[in-house]
Amino acid sequence: MLKLLIISTIQSLFLVSSQIFLKFAMVRMGSFSWSMAYFKQIVVNWQLALSGISIALATALWMYILKHFEFSVAYPMISISYIFGMLASVFIFQESVPITRWVGVALIMIGVVFVARH
């Protein structure tokens, strides 16, 4: 179970990293338009490239997890990413997160503990 927890945590870090890079990429892109200039920006957007690399690594780890662990235990472990996402919203994006969201994430994590203990 410790092995699953470690791999799931790493997988979740890659998953959240992909979303962080995607957020940065989308902010950098400006308003959408069906123009060649807009799509050229996509090609040279390094944050978008890092988002793709991060999600590819997360997917590779997820495939390993699916191969070696029960789905009913592995799938709830993805919820670890909620913690990292909330922390990123506070520390990277300087968002104000209300206590109700923290309570919600805490309840989800309690559920993960129950699942992991099976």
C-alpha positions as CSV (number, residue, x, y, z in Angstrom):
1,M,0.0,0.0,0.0
2,L,2.9,2.4,0.7
3,K,4.2,1.8,-2.8
4,L,0.8,2.8,-4.3
5,L,0.7,5.9,-2.1
6,I,4.1,7.0,-3.2
7,I,3.5,6.4,-6.9
8,S,0.0,8.0,-6.6
9,T,1.5,11.1,-5.0
10,I,4.1,11.4,-7.7
11,Q,1.4,10.9,-10.4
12,S,-0.8,13.5,-8.7
13,L,2.1,16.0,-8.7
14,F,2.6,15.5,-12.4
15,L,-1.2,15.8,-12.9
16,V,-1.4,19.1,-11.0
17,S,1.8,20.4,-12.6
18,S,0.2,19.9,-16.0
19,Q,-2.8,22.0,-14.9
20,I,-0.6,24.7,-13.4
21,F,1.4,25.0,-16.7
22,L,-1.9,24.9,-18.7
23,K,-3.3,27.8,-16.6
24,F,-0.1,29.8,-17.2
25,A,-0.2,29.0,-20.9
26,M,-3.8,30.1,-21.2
27,V,-3.2,33.3,-19.4
28,R,-0.3,34.0,-21.7
29,M,-2.4,33.3,-24.8
30,G,-4.9,36.1,-24.5
31,S,-8.2,36.0,-26.2
32,F,-9.0,33.1,-28.5
33,S,-9.2,33.7,-32.2
34,W,-9.3,31.6,-35.3
35,S,-6.1,33.3,-36.6
36,M,-2.8,32.0,-37.7
37,A,-1.1,34.3,-35.2
38,Y,-3.1,32.7,-32.3
39,F,-2.1,29.2,-33.4
40,K,1.5,30.2,-33.8
41,Q,1.4,31.3,-30.2
42,I,0.3,27.8,-29.2
43,V,3.3,26.2,-31.0
44,V,5.8,28.4,-29.3
45,N,4.2,28.4,-25.8
46,W,6.7,26.6,-23.6
47,Q,4.2,26.4,-20.7
48,L,1.8,24.5,-22.9
49,A,4.6,22.2,-23.9
50,L,5.5,21.6,-20.2
51,S,1.8,20.9,-19.5
52,G,1.8,18.2,-22.2
53,I,5.0,16.6,-20.9
54,S,3.6,16.6,-17.4
55,I,0.3,15.0,-18.4
56,A,2.2,12.4,-20.4
57,L,4.3,11.5,-17.4
58,A,1.2,11.4,-15.2
59,T,-0.5,9.1,-17.7
60,A,2.5,6.8,-17.9
61,L,2.4,6.5,-14.1
62,W,-1.3,6.0,-14.1
63,M,-0.9,3.1,-16.6
64,Y,1.6,1.5,-14.3
65,I,-0.8,2.0,-11.3
66,L,-3.6,0.4,-13.3
67,K,-1.5,-2.6,-14.3
68,H,-0.3,-3.3,-10.7
69,F,-3.0,-2.3,-8.3
70,E,-6.8,-2.9,-7.9
71,F,-8.8,-0.2,-9.6
72,S,-11.1,0.2,-6.6
73,V,-8.1,1.2,-4.5
74,A,-6.0,3.0,-7.1
75,Y,-8.7,5.3,-8.5
76,P,-9.5,7.1,-5.2
77,M,-5.8,7.8,-4.8
78,I,-6.1,10.4,-7.6
79,S,-7.9,12.5,-5.1
80,I,-4.5,13.3,-3.6
81,S,-4.2,15.8,-6.5
82,Y,-6.9,17.9,-4.9
83,I,-4.6,18.8,-2.0
84,F,-1.9,19.9,-4.4
85,G,-4.3,21.8,-6.6
86,M,-5.6,23.7,-3.6
87,L,-2.1,24.5,-2.4
88,A,-1.2,25.7,-5.9
89,S,-4.2,27.9,-6.0
90,V,-3.1,29.6,-2.8
91,F,0.7,29.7,-3.2
92,I,1.1,30.0,-7.0
93,F,-2.0,31.8,-8.1
94,Q,-2.6,33.8,-4.8
95,E,-6.3,32.8,-4.8
96,S,-8.4,33.0,-1.7
97,V,-9.8,29.6,-0.8
98,P,-12.8,29.5,1.5
99,I,-12.8,27.2,4.5
100,T,-15.7,25.2,3.0
101,R,-13.4,24.0,0.1
102,W,-10.7,23.0,2.6
103,V,-13.3,21.1,4.6
104,G,-14.5,19.4,1.4
105,V,-11.0,18.3,0.4
106,A,-10.4,17.1,4.0
107,L,-13.5,14.9,3.8
108,I,-12.3,13.5,0.5
109,M,-8.9,12.7,2.0
110,I,-10.6,11.0,4.9
111,G,-12.4,8.9,2.4
112,V,-9.1,8.0,0.7
113,V,-7.7,6.9,4.0
114,F,-10.7,4.5,4.4
115,V,-10.2,3.2,0.9
116,A,-6.5,2.7,1.4
117,R,-7.0,0.8,4.6
118,H,-9.4,-1.7,3.0
